[in-house]
Amino acid sequence: MLRNPNYVYGPRNVLVPANINFGDYILEQMWPHRQKVAMINGATDERLTYSDIIQQSMNFAVSLTRMGVRKGDTIGIISENIQEFWGAVIGVVCAGAVLTTISTGYVKGELIHVTNISKPKYIICSQLMYKNHSKTLKSLNFVKQIILFGAQKQNGVTMYNDLVFESNGFVKNVDYEKFHSVEVQGQSDTLFIMYSSGTTGLPKGVMTTHLNVITACCLPASHDPSSMTLTITPWYHVMGLVGMLTAFTTGRTGVYLPRFEVDLYLKTIEKYQAVQLTVVPPVLVAVCKKPSQYDLSSVKMIYSGAAPLHKDTIKAVHEIFPNLQGVYQGYGSTELTLAVLRFSCNDPNVHKLGSVGTVSPNTVIKVVDIETRKPLGPNQTGEICAKGGLLMKGYVGKSRGTDFDEEGFYKTGDIGYYDDDGYFYVVDRLKELIKYKGYQVPPAELEAVLLQHEGIKDAAVIGVEDKSAGEVPLAFVVAQPGVTENDVKQFVAERLSNPKHLRGGVRFVAQIPKSPSGKILRKDLRKLLKSTKSKL
């Protein structure tokens, strides 16, 4: 069989153990680092060693089995970033159960929607999330038991501490040398059910296998494991969940924050002399908009994902961090187990502005014409499609249907291209392109220009119907006092070609709705626009 010249292939020299439980894999990777600090809470300086995580994981797995958890049972977790999270996650995996991670940002209806997809028998919950959602969680007839983090006991729930700590008298510490995870079929058994972002509709349950996550962990390092890293990505999100598990395999010490506040974030960089930052684009936009009195000279590398980062933002970031060597972007999704396009930490071409890197090992990417579906060559823009070891098993309760093509490639819905060197660039979402008189206008391009305006804090663009043009761009803007609609329109008109002018107008809003990972929720903006029109 000959390779298709218009497909872009990743390296095939990375060996992946195919049929083991991810729990055994991650414990084995962490064991040599057991005396090291795994993570530090940047807000409190609370520390957790690899030994702590390993012991909690094994003890929790044994306790779950004694509670009646069996291979294939689904267990949910809803928690902000706190240190108990990782013993719970790995313990569930070792017990052979399927873990479903639930966003802390969900309101009642969303929580009911996603739990009805995965139907967890048990739910692990932080004190804060229990306070917010206890009535809803208790109303779910498929949930047998709630397991609660923290020391404050609640009626009718089981305390996590009672299941993992020997000092409570209910548990004996498990010996690592004698421990073995429940056997699974790594290539086919589901490890995680995560939820697609729901930026264009209700979230879907994405089934990720043990092999998918092991493949992600076997990728060549994108971070230097010896350098201090700061992350604020929520751990229920694929970027936080798989990203942290990957970090654990290298023995890295990381600082995390339970929430994002600009001053706290910058203060933490200075305090811990963070060398590497893992972020989503809104964090960098916020940092660039705020003058800093902190010493940020320690930062050498920034890793950004979950949404596109525009060239102008990258340039601004270099001005904020004086010793920055590069901004590394990656490209992936929940369906693609983190990143199918990425930069390694020693890539000499990291300065290709706007690029998301090259194809990951054991992965094949093609860019196809939106209309004909034929593969395109370098520097031709089309839909990005992917297949390989990182590709999900599928969606819960859905056949493959229209999400995959006849060759098994996953249709990402993202528009992009690759250059002559095989480096990829993401332009925008296929469904979000604005069709103005036959021209395709990417909202992300307009948003990047709007953010250059000194008086604009944040911005988002959607297409609105127009009888003569089909669609015209409309901007939602979070602005400083004194900025007018005409100011904004003129600013864009001076910098972009005619089809990209804001013919749909400008709406001033208090904030731009975004998912926890930083993606603009355009469906919410359309609802806002519709409700505003109906009141007129």
Secondary structure, 3 states (H helix, E strand, C coil): CCCCCCEEECCCCCCCCCCCCHHHHHHHHHHHHCCCEEEEECCCCCEEEHHHHHHHHHHHHHHHHHHCCCCCCEEEEECCCCCHHHHHHHHHHHCCCEEEECCCCCCHHHHHHHHHHHCCCEEEECHHHHHHHHHHHHHCCCCCEEEECCCCCCCCCEEHHHHHCHHHCCCCCCCHHHCCCCCCCCCCCEEEEEECCCCCCCCCEEEEEHHHHHHHHCCCCCCCCCCCEEECCCCCCHHHHHHHHHHHHHCCCEEECCCCCHHHHHHHHHHHCCCEEEECHHHHHHHHHCCCCCCCCCCCEEEECCCCCCHHHHHHHHHHCCCCCEEEECECCHHHCCCCEECCCCCCCCCCCCEEEEECCCEEEEEECCCCCCECCCCCCEEEEEEECCCCCEECCCCCHHHECCCCCEEEEEEEEECCCCCEEEEEEHHHCEEECCEEECHHHHHHHHCCCCCEEEEEEEEEEECCCEEEEEEEEEECCCCCHHHHHHHHHCCCCHHHCCCCCEEECCCCCECCCCCECHHHHHHHHHHHHHHC
